[in-house]
């Protein structure tokens, strides 16, 4: 495996682990503040990010590369509101999209077509991740900041979490 591609994939492995920890932290915040459905949705999302990491680990190993883990930054643990939580989810997903695009660029520069093909799954996944985050923010905006609206928003996220638990992550 090309060393530049391997280094990029190892960086992404660590980024996916950080994403999992960030979503876990968000889920814990939601749980603490009575947003049970949002917590379940984000716990599910945290597990999905962990599976993205594992998929990358397996790929690097299958290609004869070396998986290197690194220390991770402490994720944020406090937010001002449920809106702030999900606004950050979208911002984070956009950041991850940029990271995946950067790996793809490295693959093109290094003429690593096998890895660029492998990354197609991640590219499509990021389209879905950003779309889902926008959809959640749209629902939250419609709910407004009323207790009733937030209650129904949270119930909707509980249903979304249950539906995604049925769908295999990989």
PAROLUM-335730 format. One record per residue (C-alpha): residue number from 1; residue in one letter; x, y, z. Coordinates in nm, 4 decimals, padded with zeros to 6 digits. Each point is the difference from the previous one (the first is absolute). Layout:
N
R pos code        u        v        w
R NUM    A        X        Y        Z
...
END
This chain:
170
R pos code        u        v        w
R   1    X  00.0000  00.0000  00.0000
R   2    X  00.1263  00.3467 -00.0850
R   3    X  00.1321  00.1764  00.3124
R   4    X -00.1901  00.3258 -00.0677
R   5    X -00.3262 -00.1871 -00.0464
R   6    X  00.0692 -00.2109  00.3096
R   7    X  00.0697  00.3112  00.2081
R   8    X -00.3228  00.1625 -00.1266
R   9    X -00.2032 -00.3092  00.0857
R  10    X  00.1560 -00.0205  00.3471
R  11    X -00.0893  00.3643  00.0569
R  12    X -00.3585 -00.0810 -00.1018
R  13    X -00.0104 -00.3028  00.2309
R  14    X  00.0765  00.2326  00.2894
R  15    X -00.2510  00.2572 -00.1283
R  16    X -00.2760 -00.2636 -00.0136
R  17    X  00.0802 -00.1035  00.3566
R  18    X -00.0162  00.3648  00.1067
R  19    X -00.3358  00.0338 -00.1805
R  20    X -00.1311 -00.2990  00.1924
R  21    X  00.1105  00.1516  00.3295
R  22    X -00.1471  00.3397 -00.0910
R  23    X -00.3401 -00.1519 -00.0837
R  24    X  00.0168 -00.2091  00.3173
R  25    X  00.0606  00.3201  00.1980
R  26    X -00.2916  00.1702 -00.1756
R  27    X -00.2208 -00.2994  00.0763
R  28    X  00.0939  00.0153  00.3674
R  29    X -00.0832  00.3726  00.0056
R  30    X -00.3397 -00.0702 -00.1599
R  31    X -00.0689 -00.2788  00.2465
R  32    X  00.0861  00.2295  00.2921
R  33    X -00.2353  00.2696 -00.1310
R  34    X -00.3017 -00.2257 -00.0583
R  35    X  00.0338 -00.0490 -00.3766
R  36    X -00.0262 -00.3782  00.0048
R  37    X -00.0693 -00.0390 -00.3716
R  38    X  00.2841  00.2325 -00.0953
R  39    X  00.2309 -00.1915  00.2325
R  40    X -00.0955 -00.3302 -00.1598
R  41    X  00.0473  00.1504 -00.3470
R  42    X  00.3462  00.1299  00.0902
R  43    X  00.1075 -00.3191  00.1806
R  44    X -00.0920 -00.1864 -00.3195
R  45    X  00.1936  00.2554 -00.2018
R  46    X  00.3031 -00.0398  00.2299
R  47    X -00.0027 -00.3751 -00.0630
R  48    X -00.0285  00.0578 -00.3747
R  49    X  00.3099  00.2217  00.0064
R  50    X  00.1833 -00.2727  00.1888
R  51    X -00.0934 -00.2448 -00.2745
R  52    X  00.1351  00.2449 -00.2603
R  53    X  00.3282 -00.0045  00.1910
R  54    X  00.0101 -00.3790  00.0115
R  55    X -00.0696 -00.0223 -00.3737
R  56    X  00.3043  00.2223 -00.0622
R  57    X  00.2133 -00.2073  00.2398
R  58    X -00.0869 -00.3191 -00.1876
R  59    X  00.0713  00.1620 -00.3353
R  60    X  00.3449  00.1242  00.1034
R  61    X  00.0821 -00.3451  00.1395
R  62    X -00.1284 -00.1795 -00.3104
R  63    X  00.2242  00.2183 -00.2167
R  64    X  00.3057 -00.0887  00.2090
R  65    X  00.0187  00.3366  00.1726
R  66    X  00.0577  00.0777  00.3640
R  67    X -00.2814  00.1431  00.2095
R  68    X  00.1231  00.2693  00.2353
R  69    X -00.2177  00.1446  00.2723
R  70    X  00.0691  00.3349  00.1568
R  71    X -00.1220  00.1931  00.3006
R  72    X -00.3321  00.1717 -00.0492
R  73    X -00.1162  00.3439  00.1047
R  74    X -00.2558  00.0087  00.2782
R  75    X -00.3441  00.0479 -00.1563
R  76    X -00.2225  00.2848  00.1059
R  77    X -00.2365 -00.0973  00.2815
R  78    X -00.2329  00.2978  00.0399
R  79    X -00.2354  00.1829 -00.2352
R  80    X -00.2391  00.2889  00.0517
R  81    X -00.2971 -00.1703 -00.1632
R  82    X -00.1181 -00.2923 -00.2060
R  83    X  00.0224  00.2306 -00.3020
R  84    X  00.3696  00.0587  00.0764
R  85    X  00.0553 -00.3767  00.0154
R  86    X -00.1484 -00.0684 -00.3406
R  87    X  00.1525  00.3098 -00.1572
R  88    X  00.3356 -00.1438  00.1031
R  89    X -00.0927 -00.3407 -00.1426
R  90    X -00.0456  00.1565 -00.3437
R  91    X  00.3194  00.2045  00.0288
R  92    X  00.1914 -00.3103  00.1040
R  93    X -00.1371 -00.2059 -00.2883
R  94    X  00.1061  00.2734 -00.2434
R  95    X  00.3482 -00.0128  00.1517
R  96    X  00.0135 -00.3781 -00.0431
R  97    X -00.1126  00.0376 -00.3625
R  98    X  00.2955  00.2309 -00.0579
R  99    X  00.2330 -00.2544  00.1580
R 100    X -00.1284 -00.2824 -00.2207
R 101    X  00.0382  00.2241 -00.3049
R 102    X  00.3605  00.0697  00.1010
R 103    X  00.0784 -00.3720  00.0238
R 104    X -00.1537 -00.0496 -00.3429
R 105    X  00.2247  00.2776 -00.1366
R 106    X  00.3068 -00.1731  00.1466
R 107    X -00.1107 -00.3243 -00.1654
R 108    X -00.0309  00.1731 -00.3359
R 109    X  00.3431  00.1630  00.0371
R 110    X  00.1567 -00.3348  00.0936
R 111    X -00.1976 -00.1904 -00.2652
R 112    X -00.1418 -00.2324  00.2678
R 113    X -00.3149 -00.0960 -00.1850
R 114    X -00.0814 -00.2887  00.2327
R 115    X -00.0280  00.2321  00.2991
R 116    X -00.1841  00.2654 -00.2005
R 117    X -00.2525 -00.2700 -00.0901
R 118    X -00.0241 -00.1051  00.3665
R 119    X -00.0644  00.3625  00.0977
R 120    X -00.3073  00.0203 -00.2239
R 121    X -00.1985 -00.1611  00.2819
R 122    X  00.1132  00.2738  00.2402
R 123    X -00.0762  00.2729 -00.2517
R 124    X -00.3565 -00.1264 -00.0405
R 125    X -00.0301 -00.0464  00.3748
R 126    X  00.0908  00.3665  00.0517
R 127    X -00.2751  00.1081 -00.2394
R 128    X -00.2434 -00.1956  00.2187
R 129    X  00.1530  00.1267  00.3258
R 130    X -00.0251  00.3672 -00.1002
R 131    X -00.3515 -00.0476 -00.1357
R 132    X -00.1103 -00.1696  00.3210
R 133    X  00.1522  00.2766  00.2144
R 134    X -00.1761  00.2658 -00.2090
R 135    X -00.3269 -00.1913  00.0333
R 136    X  00.0327 -00.0151  00.3773
R 137    X  00.0706  00.3745  00.0139
R 138    X -00.3042  00.0636 -00.2207
R 139    X -00.2169 -00.2035  00.2384
R 140    X  00.1418  00.1866  00.2973
R 141    X -00.0677  00.3355 -00.1665
R 142    X -00.3599 -00.1050 -00.0678
R 143    X -00.0381 -00.1123  00.3616
R 144    X  00.1098  00.3388  00.1254
R 145    X  00.1064  00.0563  00.3557
R 146    X -00.3294 -00.0951  00.1651
R 147    X -00.0263 -00.2951  00.2359
R 148    X -00.2588 -00.1674 -00.2206
R 149    X  00.2020  00.0518 -00.3161
R 150    X  00.3172 -00.1320  00.1610
R 151    X -00.1919 -00.2974  00.1402
R 152    X -00.1206 -00.0960 -00.3482
R 153    X  00.3437  00.0626 -00.1505
R 154    X  00.1542 -00.2345  00.2553
R 155    X -00.2631 -00.2675 -00.0704
R 156    X  00.0828  00.0300 -00.3725
R 157    X  00.3690 -00.0572  00.0731
R 158    X -00.0875 -00.3042  00.2097
R 159    X -00.1800 -00.1434 -00.3038
R 160    X  00.2934  00.0874 -00.2271
R 161    X  00.2421 -00.1726  00.2386
R 162    X -00.2166 -00.3122  00.0071
R 163    X -00.0164 -00.0046 -00.3815
R 164    X  00.3777  00.0379 -00.0393
R 165    X  00.0632 -00.2742  00.2544
R 166    X -00.1731 -00.2392 -00.2397
R 167    X  00.2209  00.1065 -00.2937
R 168    X  00.3489 -00.1567  00.0004
R 169    X  00.2762  00.2594  00.0472
R 170    X  00.2422 -00.1595 -00.2452
END
